[in-house]
Each structure stands twice: as C-alpha cells, then as structure tokens.
C-alpha cells in the first residue's frame, strides 16, 4: 500500500465510528493518482464535515503528501446511489430548495 493511501485510511479510521468498514482503492492514470474512499454510510457526515470542511481538509493534506513524491493525488468519497438520493431528498425537504452537494466540490 502506498503512503498516500495509508495516510487516508489512517486519518479516516480515526474519525469514524466504524473503522473496520474503511476501505480505499488507488488508481493511477495520466491525470495522477485517484484514491476512492469507501466508508460505512452512517459515517458519511463525520468524513464530509460541516459544509464539506473535513473532506476539504483531508484533500488538502493528501495533496501535500502526494507533492512529496511529485504526484498529483485526488480523493473521491464513494457514496452509494441510494444513499445519495436519500441525502438529496432530505436536503430538499429541509432547505426548501436545491443546495450544492459538498461531495461535488472540486478543490
């Protein structure tokens, strides 16, 4: 397992309630490294944080880890489609409109 992948797993396992469910996939292509994070759906709020702040912070630190080895590293947080639909429905009911999903923010 590469250092960037180990870093993501270490940080995320420390902030979730179901650390045994944390899994990562690492793929490399012409655009750089992509780490896809799979977590227990109940932990999604912990990983994303308020207004996406926790996810943004992990991505920032991950870029620094990648820069040490001259690699462009990105993090994708996997969200099952049924979980996403429920999340969007709840947002629409609470806010009365459509809000920007923190999962879709590009950093």
Secondary structure, DSSP 8 states (H G I E B T S, - for coil): --HHHHHHHHHHHHH-S-GGG-EEEEEEETTEEEEEEE--GGGHHHHH-GGGHHHHHHHHHHHHHHHTTT--EEEEE---HHHHHHHHHHHHHHHSS----GGG---
